[in-house]
Structure formats: structure tokens, C-alpha cells
Amino acid sequence: MESRIAKFRIGQVVKHRKFPFRGVIFDVDPVFNNTEDWWLAIPADVRPSKDQPYYHLLAENAETEYLAYVSEQNLLPDDSGQPVRHPQVRDMFDVGGDGTNKLRATSQFS
């Protein structure tokens, strides 16, 4: 599989193209790097290809916060300027007043 250059960056706030959730990127895989069972659980008619970047998100929807693993084709930039409320965001990032997130050098996840 040939990997591509990631379109989004760590610390960027993104939203899902089809589902109502958004999040902060905290890691990027150049190509799919999850279990085959996880990938096959996605309905075939909407299953993304494996040969693209996949992003680990500190995600949120209207009800809860969670971790998400999302293909690049299903993400869009979130230009709302609203901070992501996921509780781990402040553990991993220095959050700017303009909604930007800079990965902390001393993050427990680095």
C-alpha cells in the first residue's frame, strides 16, 4: 500500500463529513492501522479504502466524548472556532484563544 501525505495535522479540529461529531486530531496513521474486524464492521457500501491516512481523534458529539478513528475521506476542517470539550484535550494540548491546539512537549501521550 502506498501512503499519502496527510491533509490534516495534529492539533487541528475536524468534523465528520457524514456523522454529527467533531474532534481534535492527536495522531495520524499514513494508512489504515486498525483491526480487520473493525474495518469489516463498517457497511461495505460506505467502507473507506485502507490506502489513505487515518486519524485518531479526541471526539465529541451532542451526548458524549470518546476516541474515534476516521479515514481522511470522511473528514472536513471544522472552522467554527469552538473549542472541543473532550476532557483529554487540555492534557495533550495547549489550547489557544483562537481555537488552535498545540501539542504539549510533556504530553502523557507523546
N, CA and C atoms as a LAMMPS dump frame, in Angstrom:
ITEM: TIMESTEP
0
ITEM: NUMBER OF ATOMS
330
ITEM: BOX BOUNDS ff ff ff
-5.0000000000000000e+02 5.0000000000000000e+02
-5.0000000000000000e+02 5.0000000000000000e+02
-5.0000000000000000e+02 5.0000000000000000e+02
ITEM: ATOMS id mol type element x y z
1 1 1 N 0.831 -1.192 0
2 1 2 C 0 0 0
3 1 3 C 0.871 1.249 0
4 2 1 N 0.547 2.163 -0.833
5 2 2 C 1.286 3.413 -0.897
6 2 3 C 0.595 4.435 -0.002
7 3 1 N 1.38 5.071 0.887
8 3 2 C 0.779 6.072 1.767
9 3 3 C 0.815 7.442 1.103
10 4 1 N -0.097 8.288 1.544
11 4 2 C -0.179 9.644 1.021
12 4 3 C 0.185 10.628 2.123
13 5 1 N 0.44 11.832 1.736
14 5 2 C 0.693 12.895 2.702
15 5 3 C -0.632 13.256 3.364
16 6 1 N -0.617 13.353 4.688
17 6 2 C -1.835 13.673 5.435
18 6 3 C -2.297 15.091 5.11
19 7 1 N -3.582 15.23 4.916
20 7 2 C -4.204 16.521 4.594
21 7 3 C -4.387 17.375 5.851
22 8 1 N -4.623 16.704 6.986
23 8 2 C -4.859 17.398 8.255
24 8 3 C -3.668 17.206 9.184
25 9 1 N -3.571 18.03 10.222
26 9 2 C -2.409 17.991 11.116
27 9 3 C -2.832 17.734 12.567
28 10 1 N -1.883 17.265 13.338
29 10 2 C -2.115 17.06 14.765
30 10 3 C -2.467 18.4 15.399
31 11 1 N -3.509 18.385 16.221
32 11 2 C -3.992 19.601 16.874
33 11 3 C -5.123 20.285 16.127
34 12 1 N -5.344 19.912 14.882
35 12 2 C -6.403 20.532 14.085
36 12 3 C -7.768 19.999 14.512
37 13 1 N -8.763 20.889 14.521
38 13 2 C -10.143 20.497 14.805
39 13 3 C -10.811 20.164 13.471
40 14 1 N -11.403 18.971 13.418
41 14 2 C -12.065 18.491 12.21
42 14 3 C -13.469 18 12.565
43 15 1 N -14.273 17.82 11.522
44 15 2 C -15.611 17.262 11.725
45 15 3 C -15.814 16.147 10.719
46 16 1 N -16.71 15.238 11.062
47 16 2 C -17.002 14.121 10.16
48 16 3 C -17.883 14.611 9.019
49 17 1 N -17.617 14.106 7.864
50 17 2 C -18.346 14.502 6.655
51 17 3 C -19.806 14.045 6.687
52 18 1 N -20.093 12.893 7.307
53 18 2 C -21.441 12.317 7.26
54 18 3 C -22.145 12.263 8.61
55 19 1 N -21.393 12.152 9.69
56 19 2 C -21.989 11.976 11.012
57 19 3 C -21.745 13.203 11.887
58 20 1 N -22.643 13.475 12.831
59 20 2 C -22.546 14.708 13.629
60 20 3 C -21.561 14.61 14.794
61 21 1 N -20.269 14.538 14.457
62 21 2 C -19.259 14.642 15.503
63 21 3 C -18.045 15.371 14.98
64 22 1 N -17.27 15.861 15.923
65 22 2 C -16.048 16.613 15.612
66 22 3 C -14.995 16.236 16.633
67 23 1 N -13.755 16.665 16.396
68 23 2 C -12.711 16.345 17.35
69 23 3 C -11.382 16.972 17.001
70 24 1 N -10.429 16.754 17.902
71 24 2 C -9.06 17.23 17.72
72 24 3 C -8.196 16.033 17.339
73 25 1 N -7.408 16.181 16.289
74 25 2 C -6.501 15.117 15.855
75 25 3 C -5.335 15.031 16.825
76 26 1 N -5.076 13.799 17.34
77 26 2 C -3.914 13.633 18.216
78 26 3 C -2.897 12.639 17.668
79 27 1 N -3.226 11.954 16.572
80 27 2 C -2.268 11.052 15.93
81 27 3 C -2.753 10.772 14.516
82 28 1 N -1.804 10.392 13.651
83 28 2 C -2.135 10.094 12.253
84 28 3 C -1.414 8.817 11.849
85 29 1 N -2.145 7.922 11.194
86 29 2 C -1.552 6.737 10.568
87 29 3 C -1.524 7.001 9.07
88 30 1 N -0.375 6.811 8.399
89 30 2 C -0.298 7.086 6.96
90 30 3 C -1.253 6.217 6.139
91 31 1 N -1.532 5.007 6.618
92 31 2 C -2.526 4.116 6.018
93 31 3 C -3.259 3.433 7.168
94 32 1 N -4.335 2.745 6.864
95 32 2 C -5.138 2.052 7.862
96 32 3 C -4.266 1.191 8.774
97 33 1 N -4.487 1.321 10.085
98 33 2 C -3.697 0.56 11.048
99 33 3 C -4.582 0.154 12.238
100 34 1 N -5.696 -0.466 11.926
101 34 2 C -6.602 -0.965 12.951
102 34 3 C -6.876 -2.429 12.613
103 35 1 N -7.759 -3.068 13.347
104 35 2 C -8.012 -4.495 13.108
105 35 3 C -8.884 -4.712 11.878
106 36 1 N -8.735 -5.87 11.297
107 36 2 C -9.566 -6.247 10.154
108 36 3 C -11.038 -6.318 10.57
109 37 1 N -11.295 -6.802 11.774
110 37 2 C -12.675 -6.87 12.279
111 37 3 C -13.301 -5.486 12.354
112 38 1 N -12.518 -4.494 12.817
113 38 2 C -13.019 -3.121 12.898
114 38 3 C -13.414 -2.636 11.506
115 39 1 N -12.526 -2.853 10.545
116 39 2 C -12.767 -2.391 9.176
117 39 3 C -13.967 -3.094 8.552
118 40 1 N -14.073 -4.41 8.764
119 40 2 C -15.181 -5.174 8.182
120 40 3 C -16.518 -4.864 8.839
121 41 1 N -16.503 -4.295 10.035
122 41 2 C -17.746 -3.914 10.718
123 41 3 C -18.417 -2.711 10.056
124 42 1 N -17.666 -1.99 9.242
125 42 2 C -18.232 -0.846 8.51
126 42 3 C -19.009 -1.396 7.315
127 43 1 N -20.243 -0.957 7.119
128 43 2 C -21.018 -1.46 5.968
129 43 3 C -20.242 -1.273 4.656
130 44 1 N -20.247 -2.318 3.835
131 44 2 C -19.448 -2.332 2.605
132 44 3 C -19.715 -1.145 1.695
133 45 1 N -20.956 -0.66 1.657
134 45 2 C -21.279 0.432 0.742
135 45 3 C -20.7 1.774 1.19
136 46 1 N -20.243 1.878 2.43
137 46 2 C -19.627 3.125 2.907
138 46 3 C -18.219 2.892 3.479
139 47 1 N -17.701 1.687 3.349
140 47 2 C -16.384 1.35 3.897
141 47 3 C -15.291 2.098 3.139
142 48 1 N -14.478 2.883 3.853
143 48 2 C -13.404 3.62 3.178
144 48 3 C -12.241 2.705 2.801
145 49 1 N -11.462 3.141 1.836
146 49 2 C -10.284 2.37 1.449
147 49 3 C -9.23 2.456 2.546
148 50 1 N -8.354 1.476 2.56
149 50 2 C -7.302 1.425 3.583
150 50 3 C -6.08 2.269 3.203
151 51 1 N -5.921 2.598 1.933
152 51 2 C -4.709 3.261 1.454
153 51 3 C -4.815 4.786 1.495
154 52 1 N -5.158 5.29 2.65
155 52 2 C -5.245 6.734 2.874
156 52 3 C -4.916 6.981 4.341
157 53 1 N -4.588 8.217 4.699
158 53 2 C -4.349 8.497 6.118
159 53 3 C -5.608 8.268 6.96
160 54 1 N -5.382 7.777 8.177
161 54 2 C -6.44 7.612 9.177
162 54 3 C -6.035 8.416 10.397
163 55 1 N -7.012 9.052 11.019
164 55 2 C -6.76 9.995 12.096
165 55 3 C -7.373 9.514 13.414
166 56 1 N -6.608 9.681 14.479
167 56 2 C -7.087 9.41 15.833
168 56 3 C -7.594 10.743 16.387
169 57 1 N -8.845 10.754 16.838
170 57 2 C -9.462 11.992 17.319
171 57 3 C -9.896 11.888 18.767
172 58 1 N -9.736 12.989 19.486
173 58 2 C -10.434 13.199 20.748
174 58 3 C -11.766 13.785 20.307
175 59 1 N -12.785 12.956 20.255
176 59 2 C -14.032 13.31 19.578
177 59 3 C -15.161 13.617 20.547
178 60 1 N -16.163 14.295 20.004
179 60 2 C -17.368 14.609 20.776
180 60 3 C -18.553 14.69 19.836
181 61 1 N -19.717 14.337 20.385
182 61 2 C -20.979 14.605 19.714
183 61 3 C -21.87 15.302 20.739
184 62 1 N -23.127 15.423 20.476
185 62 2 C -24.017 16.156 21.387
186 62 3 C -24.129 15.482 22.75
187 63 1 N -23.946 14.165 22.803
188 63 2 C -24.158 13.433 24.045
189 63 3 C -22.9 13.127 24.85
190 64 1 N -21.768 12.888 24.193
191 64 2 C -20.617 12.334 24.916
192 64 3 C -19.292 12.667 24.244
193 65 1 N -18.209 12.295 24.915
194 65 2 C -16.854 12.426 24.38
195 65 3 C -16.267 11.024 24.272
196 66 1 N -15.421 10.806 23.282
197 66 2 C -14.864 9.469 23.045
198 66 3 C -13.666 9.579 22.112
199 67 1 N -13.002 8.454 21.849
200 67 2 C -11.923 8.396 20.872
201 67 3 C -12.5 7.868 19.567
202 68 1 N -12.063 8.427 18.454
203 68 2 C -12.539 7.99 17.143
204 68 3 C -11.346 7.749 16.221
205 69 1 N -11.538 6.869 15.265
206 69 2 C -10.537 6.546 14.241
207 69 3 C -11.236 6.743 12.901
208 70 1 N -10.782 7.73 12.119
209 70 2 C -11.541 8.159 10.95
210 70 3 C -10.63 8.293 9.728
211 71 1 N -11.127 7.832 8.587
212 71 2 C -10.394 7.964 7.328
213 71 3 C -10.39 9.418 6.868
214 72 1 N -9.343 9.773 6.15
215 72 2 C -9.228 11.142 5.651
216 72 3 C -10.422 11.538 4.787
217 73 1 N -10.923 10.621 3.959
218 73 2 C -12.027 10.96 3.053
219 73 3 C -13.289 11.353 3.801
220 74 1 N -13.393 11.002 5.079
221 74 2 C -14.595 11.313 5.853
222 74 3 C -14.432 12.519 6.777
223 75 1 N -13.349 13.27 6.621
224 75 2 C -13.133 14.437 7.473
225 75 3 C -13.137 15.735 6.676
226 76 1 N -13.57 16.777 7.353
227 76 2 C -13.541 18.147 6.83
228 76 3 C -12.977 19.045 7.928
229 77 1 N -12.355 20.157 7.565
230 77 2 C -11.916 21.098 8.603
231 77 3 C -13.135 21.638 9.355
232 78 1 N -12.988 21.843 10.652
233 78 2 C -14.042 22.49 11.442
234 78 3 C -13.585 23.918 11.656
235 79 1 N -14.243 24.843 11.003
236 79 2 C -13.862 26.251 11.069
237 79 3 C -14.734 27.042 12.04
238 80 1 N -15.427 26.345 12.945
239 80 2 C -16.343 27.022 13.864
240 80 3 C -15.608 27.885 14.891
241 81 1 N -14.337 27.551 15.174
242 81 2 C -13.597 28.287 16.195
243 81 3 C -13.988 27.882 17.606
244 82 1 N -14.919 26.951 17.748
245 82 2 C -15.361 26.488 19.058
246 82 3 C -14.387 25.457 19.601
247 83 1 N -14.034 25.541 20.885
248 83 2 C -13.135 24.534 21.451
249 83 3 C -13.831 23.177 21.547
250 84 1 N -13.044 22.124 21.495
251 84 2 C -13.565 20.773 21.685
252 84 3 C -13.567 20.507 23.182
253 85 1 N -14.678 20.005 23.718
254 85 2 C -14.816 19.854 25.168
255 85 3 C -14.246 18.546 25.714
256 86 1 N -13.747 17.664 24.857
257 86 2 C -13.203 16.38 25.315
258 86 3 C -12.223 16.643 26.454
259 87 1 N -12.35 15.922 27.592
260 87 2 C -11.514 16.217 28.761
261 87 3 C -10.018 16.007 28.549
262 88 1 N -9.609 15.194 27.591
263 88 2 C -8.18 14.956 27.383
264 88 3 C -7.506 16.027 26.519
265 89 1 N -8.286 16.904 25.902
266 89 2 C -7.689 17.938 25.055
267 89 3 C -6.688 18.766 25.859
268 90 1 N -7.077 19.206 27.042
269 90 2 C -6.182 20.054 27.847
270 90 3 C -5.021 19.27 28.447
271 91 1 N -5.124 17.948 28.504
272 91 2 C -3.999 17.121 28.951
273 91 3 C -2.928 17.023 27.866
274 92 1 N -3.357 17.021 26.613
275 92 2 C -2.444 16.8 25.496
276 92 3 C -1.988 18.066 24.793
277 93 1 N -2.824 19.123 24.857
278 93 2 C -2.572 20.312 24.054
279 93 3 C -2.614 21.581 24.896
280 94 1 N -1.867 22.579 24.445
281 94 2 C -2.058 23.946 24.917
282 94 3 C -3.094 24.547 23.98
283 95 1 N -4.212 24.954 24.544
284 95 2 C -5.328 25.446 23.744
285 95 3 C -5.242 26.961 23.627
286 96 1 N -5.192 27.446 22.388
287 96 2 C -5.11 28.878 22.149
288 96 3 C -6.485 29.523 22.174
289 97 1 N -6.525 30.819 22.406
290 97 2 C -7.772 31.564 22.424
291 97 3 C -8.474 31.574 21.08
292 98 1 N -7.72 31.289 20.016
293 98 2 C -8.3 31.285 18.672
294 98 3 C -8.77 29.892 18.249
295 99 1 N -8.799 28.949 19.21
296 99 2 C -9.254 27.598 18.901
297 99 3 C -8.162 26.674 18.39
298 100 1 N -6.917 27.152 18.332
299 100 2 C -5.825 26.292 17.896
300 100 3 C -5.341 25.426 19.057
301 101 1 N -4.752 24.291 18.726
302 101 2 C -4.261 23.354 19.718
303 101 3 C -2.821 22.996 19.385
304 102 1 N -1.92 23.264 20.325
305 102 2 C -0.511 22.95 20.12
306 102 3 C -0.148 21.805 21.055
307 103 1 N 0.356 20.71 20.473
308 103 2 C 0.722 19.538 21.257
309 103 3 C 1.757 19.908 22.317
310 104 1 N 1.493 19.503 23.532
311 104 2 C 2.436 19.777 24.617
312 104 3 C 3.644 18.846 24.506
313 105 1 N 4.817 19.387 24.733
314 105 2 C 6.039 18.577 24.702
315 105 3 C 6.035 17.528 25.805
316 106 1 N 5.341 17.827 26.9
317 106 2 C 5.309 16.913 28.039
318 106 3 C 4.005 16.135 28.1
319 107 1 N 3.295 16.056 26.998
320 107 2 C 2.022 15.326 26.977
321 107 3 C 2.244 13.884 27.385
322 108 1 N 1.32 13.334 28.145
323 108 2 C 1.419 11.934 28.552
324 108 3 C 1.271 11.006 27.366
325 109 1 N 0.864 11.517 26.205
326 109 2 C 0.645 10.691 25.032
327 109 3 C 1.789 10.784 24.03
328 110 1 N 2.775 11.625 24.288
329 110 2 C 3.84 11.77 23.292
330 110 3 C 4.915 10.733 23.461
